[in-house]
Amino acid sequence: MKGKGELPVLPDVYKQLLDAVDVGVHVVDLEGRSIIYNKKMSEIEDMDKEDVLYKSIMEIFLFQSEEESRLLQALKHGANQKNTKQTYFNFKGQEITTVNDTFPLLDAGKRIGAVEIARDITKLEKLTREQTREKHSLFTFDQIVGESPSLLEVIERAKLATRTTSSVLIYGETGTGKELFAQSIHTGSERATGPFISQNCAALPDSLIEGMLFGSVKGAFTGATNHPGLFEQANGGTLMLDELNSLSAPLQAKLLRAIQEKSIRRIGDTKDRAIDVRIIATMNEDPMTAIAENRLREDLYYRLSVVSLVIPPLRERRDDILRLAFSFIMKFNKRFMLQVRGLSKEVAELFAHYDFPGNVRELEHVIEGAMNVMYDDEEIEYSHLPTHMRTKFPKPDQLVQVEYSTPISAIQPLHHVMEEMERTYVKKSLESFQGNITKTAEALGLSRQNLQYRVRKFNLR
């Protein structure tokens, strides 16, 4: 049952149907809270349902303002958009590109929510950006920012790898800068005058990636032409294979053969072609874990890991955060024609305590997003930061102390405890601002509507 102007509660059978469809479905209620988030949307955005359900859009995505969210525009203004592309970032700093149908949900002509139906094109979008890079556009070791001992050690190992043509395996979390190291190894080696080609192995299915890597001959399959693959295109240079562990076992076997024999055979061909290519492979998971879970052939791992580099995550080299932030400020000053000099003391302190799950890439996006909302400011202030950071780190002068303890004999289910803690925190925050909804919402990093929902939920007025 539902009241007038409210979204109905879905029976389990409908939830099962939504989880079975091959498009993402995301529904928000009148307060902008996520109330339906199906399995496909969870896969597209790489977030668990628990991270999304019953939270506001601004809490779970790196939008600078509500105007960037098409769901909120549909909810608040009735905007109806069909088959439109959108690129955005989840709270982990991961870039996502989808083609969406977004529209309001109506009951008797009154808006009661909004829905977004999404088709994932993230991999294809990245693929269009991947192409042979000219030498002048590639990174060098001098452009790697950081002085932490763990980073300097990796840089020195990578520089030693420029003296040979041995294969290199680079492991690091998403956003740590693996391709930056791969490009620097190439530009610092004798192959610098040759091509550098990068291919994300997860971007396409095996049926297409095989042809891209090894090429094809006319008549090999319907529509096939005489086409050199990336190995031939990278001849005399370097081929970077990103997300290597996403390749199927048969393709990994074929790749191993090509590396060992220094030759490839195009699809449909009868002859082998000699190649002179250095392979640099990258992975965003521990190779030993990938081997144990049968996502990476052990023999291929040992063949590629002649030189192994492990890029430390940003949280393990916090001394580099301010250096990186300043370098990104200089970069976007030129792009946006601004004159930002640095970070406020408050923001610098916040950065020092934030884990940056998206690593260097997330830090760059945060700086870029902040500078998008600046005009003549000289420093990046707390108010310029994205919502997800302000939610996690309220301003120091607006923090309230919440005391909560319970005897072991009175242990309650966790969600009850968390709800009571939330109620106490919201109540004391409101008291700190004499009940002012606008100021309290800003301090908590919430929208007015989101805070008002909690006030009603906890019967605080």
N, C-alpha and C positions, 0 to 999 in steps of 0.2 A: 504493500500500500504506500501511497505517497500523498502528501498534501498538495494543494494547488500551487503551481509554480515551482515544484521540487522535482528533481530527477528520481525516477523509480529505482528501487533496489533490484539489481539483476539476479534472477535465479541462477543457481550453479550451472544449469544446462546451457544458458546463454553465455556464461563465462567460458565454458568449455568450447563452445562454437567460436567465440572471439579468439581464443588461443589457437584454434586450428587454422584460421585464415592466414594467407601469406602476405598480408599487408599490416603495417603497424596501425594500431588504433589507440588514440589517447583522448580521453574525455575529461573535461573539468566542469565543476558545478558553478553555481552563481557566485560563489566566493573565490573562484579561481583555483580551487583545490583539485588535484588529480584524483578522480574516483574510479576511472577505468584505464587500465594500462596493460595491453595484452602482451602475450609472449613474444610476438614478432617485434613489437616496438621496443621491448626490453632488449632484444638481440641487436636491433638497429642502433640503439643509443648506448649499448653496453652498460646498462644500469639495472640493478635488481628492482623488482616491484616494490620491495620494502623501502628502497631509497626514494621512491616517487609517490606512492599512494598517500593521499591525505596531506600532501604538502603543496605549497603554492608553486606556480611556475617559476617565479623569481628566486625561489630557494634552490632549485635543482638545475638551472641552466645559467650560463655566464652571459646573460643579457644585461646590457648597461641600463636599459629602461624598458618599461612595459611596451613601448611602441615597437620594439624589436620582436616581440612575441606575437605571431599571427593568431595563436589560440586566444590570447588576451584581447587582441583587436577584434576578433570575431565575437568574443563574449561581451565586450564593453561597447562596441560600436556597430555590431552586426555585420562586420566585414566578411564577405564571402569570396574566397579565392579558390580557383580550380586549376589543377595541374601546374602549380608554380614551384620553382626550385628555391630551396632555402639552405643556407650553410650556417651552422651555429655550433656551439661548444657545450658539452655537458659539464657537470660540476668537477669532473676529473681533468678538464682541459682538453678532452679529445674532440677533434673536429668531425662533424657529421654533416652530410649533404643528402637531402631527400627531395623528392617531388611530392607535393602535398595537395590534398583537397581539404580546405579548412572552412568551416561554416558554423553559425550559431544553431543551437537547438531551441526550438520554440514549443510552447504549450499555450494553446488558445491565443496565439499571436504574441506571447510574451517570452522574452529570452530567459531560459532557465539554465543554460550551460553552453558549452561549445565542444566541437569534436574536430580532431585532425586525423586524416587517413593518410599514411605515409608509405612511400615506396623508396627503398634504399638505393642511392646511387653513389654512396661515399667512395667505393673502390673505383668505379668508373671515372668519377670526378678527379681522383688522384692520378689515375692513369693518364688523363689528358694533359696533366702537368709534367708528366715524366717524358723526357726527350733527351737526346744527346746534347750535352752541355759543352759550350765553347770554353776553352781553357781560361779565358779572362773572367768567366763567371763562377769559377770553382773556388772553394775555400782553400786556405793555406793554414799551416800551423800557427802563423802569427795572428790569425783572426780568432783563435780559440781563447776565450776570456776566462781567466781563473788562475789563482795561485795556490790553491789548496794542495797539500802534499799528495793526496790521492789522485788528483787530476794531473799534476805535473809528472807523476810516475807513469801514468798511461800515455801522456804525450811523448815522453822519452822512449817508451817501448814502441810507440807508433813510428817515431822518427827512425828508429833502427830498422824498422820494416821497409823503409823506402830504399834500402840498399840492395834488396833482392826482389825476385819476382814470385816468391812463395805466396801461397794462398793465405788469406787472413780471415778470421772469424771474430766479429765484434758483437759482444753481448751487452745489452743495457735496457733499462726500462724505457717505455715510450716517452719520447720528448727529451732524452738525455743528450742527443746530438750525434748519433751513430753515423749518419751520412756525412756530417761535417768532418769526422775523423777519416772516413773512407775517401772523401775528396782530397783531404790534406795529404794522405799517403800517396795518392795518385800524383798530385801536383808536385810533391817532393821527390818523386822517383824519376828514373830515366824514361818512363812512359808518359811523362807530362805532355809531350807533344802529340801523343796519340789520343784517341777518343776515350771519354769516360761516360759509360752508359749505366743508368740505374733502372732496375725493374723490381716492382713490388710483386712478389710471387703469389700474394693473396688477392691480387687485383682481379684476376680472371680465373675461370675454371680450367682444369688440366687440358681439356680439348683445345683451348685457345692458347694457353701459355706455352704448350709444347711447340706449336708452330711459331710463336714469337721468339722462343729461345733458339730453336734449331733451324727454322726456315722451312720452306716447302718447294716442291717442283710442280709444274703445271700438270693437272690431271690427278694429283695425289688424292684429292677429294673434291666434292662439288664446289666449284668456284675457286679452286686453288690455282695460284700463279707461281711463276718462278720468283721466289722471294727469299732474300738472305735473312737469316735470323739474327738475334742480338749478338750471338757469339761471333758471327762473321762481321757484323757491323763494328764490334769492339776490337777487332783484330789489331794487334800492336798496342792496345791500350788496356783499359780496366773495365770489367763488368761487375757491377755491384748487384747482388741478389738480396733484396730485403725480405724479411719474414720467410726465410728459407724453409723453416719447419712446416709451412703451410702446404708445401708440395707433397703430392702423393708418393707412396713408396716406389711405384714404377718409374715415376719421373726422377726421383732422387737417384735411382739406380742408373738411369740414362745419363744424368748429370755427372755422376761419379765416373762413368766410363769416359765421358768427354774430357774430364779433367785429367784422368790417368793417361789416356792415349793421345791427348792433345789433338783431337780431331772430332768432327761431328758429321752426322749424316742427316741431310734434310728429309723431311717427311715425304715418302714416296720415291726417294732417290735410291740408287743402287751403289753409289760411290761415296767414299769418305772424303772430307775436306779438312786439310790441316788448318789448325788455328793457333794463334799465339796470343793468348788472353790471360791476364791476371784476374783471379776471382777474389772478390771481397764479399763475404756473406755476413748478414746481420740478423740478429734474433732479439726479440723482446722478452724472452723467457730463458731460464737456466737450461743450457743444452743438456745437462744430465737429466733434468726432469723430462725434457722432450724425448730423450732416448728411452727412459724408463717407461714412458707412456706411449711409445711406438709412433711418435710424430717425427722422429729424426733417426735416420739409419746411423748406426754406430760407426760403420766403415766410412761413410761420407763425413761424419764429424771429424774423425781423426785425419782424414785427407785434407779437410779445409782448415782445421785448427793448427796448422803449422805455426802460425802466429796467432795467439789469442789475446784479445783486449777486452777488459771489463770496464765499462764506463760507469763511474759512481753516480748515483742519483743525487739530485740537488740537496736533499735533506742531509746528506753525508758530507757536504762541503759548503756549509752555511756561510763560511767566510767569503765565498764568491758571490753571494746573492746581491750585495750592494754593487759590486763591480759589474755584474751582468746587468743589473737594473740601469745603471748609468749608461752602459753601452747601448742599451735599447732606447733610452731617452734620447741619446745623440742621434740614433738612427731615425727615430720618428720625428725629431725636431726638423731634420732635413726634409722628410717626406711631407709633413704637415705644415711646414714653415712656421714653427713655434720657437720659443726661446725658454723652454723649461730647463731649469738649472739642476734639479735633483728631486729628492724625496723629502717630505716633511719629517721631522723627528718621530712623530707618531706613526707614520707609515713605515719608516725604516725599522722601528721597533716591532711593528706587526709582522713585517717580512721576516724578521729574525726568528720569529716563533711559529711561522706557518710552514707546514711540511711540503707544500708544492707537489701534490701527487702527480701533476702533469709535468713536473720537472722544468727544465729551461724553457721548453715550449710554452708551458702555462705562464711562467713569469713574463715572457715576451707578450703573450696575449693580454695579460693583466695591464702591462705598461701601455700597450697600444690602445686598449679599451679606455683606460684612464685619460690618455691624451686626446682621445676622440671627443671627450666632453669638457675639454679645457679651452679657454680662449686666450686670456692674457695672464694666466696664473704662472708664477715662477717656480712653484713646487707642486708635486703631486700630493694632494691632501687626502685625508680619510674619506671625504665625501665623493672623491673621484673613483674610488675603488668599486669593483663589481659587488653585487649584492651578496654572493656566496661568501666572500671574505668578511664583509661587514657583519653578516649573520653569525659567523663563527667567532669574530673578535669585536664585540661591542666596544665603543669608545671607553677608554679607561675611566673618565670622569662620569660615565653613565652606568658603570657596572654596579650591580647590587649583590650583596652577599646573601647566598641562600644556604641556610643550615638545614640539614636533613639527616636524621639518624634513626635507626630502628633496631630494636633488640633482636638477636638471632632467633629467639623463640617466636617472633612475630613476622618472620619473612613472608613477603607478599609476592605475587607474580610480578615480573619485571615491568610489564606494561603499566600496571597499577602504580608502581613506584615512580616510573618516569613521568606518568601523567600528573601525579601529585607534585613532583618536583617542578614540572612545567607550570602548574597552577600557581605554586608559591612564587616562582620567579616572575611570572607575568604580573601577579598581584603586587609584589614589592616594586617592580619597575613602574607600574602605574602610580603607586604611592610616591615614588621619587619625583614624578612629574605632575603631582597633584591631579592625576586623572586625565591629563592631556593626551588624547589618543594620537595626535599627529607626532608630538615629540617622542612619546614612548615607542611608537612604531618605528620611527627613524633610528632611535637608539638600539632597538632590537633587530634592525635590519629587515623589518617586515613591512608589508603594505598595510594601509589603514584597514582595508577589508579583512586581511588575514588576522590582524590584531583584534578587530571587532568580533570576528568569529570566535576567537579564543575567549574573549570577555563573555560572550553569550554561553559558550560551551561550559565555562567554569563558574558561571553565575556570579561574576564579580561585580555586578551592578544591580 
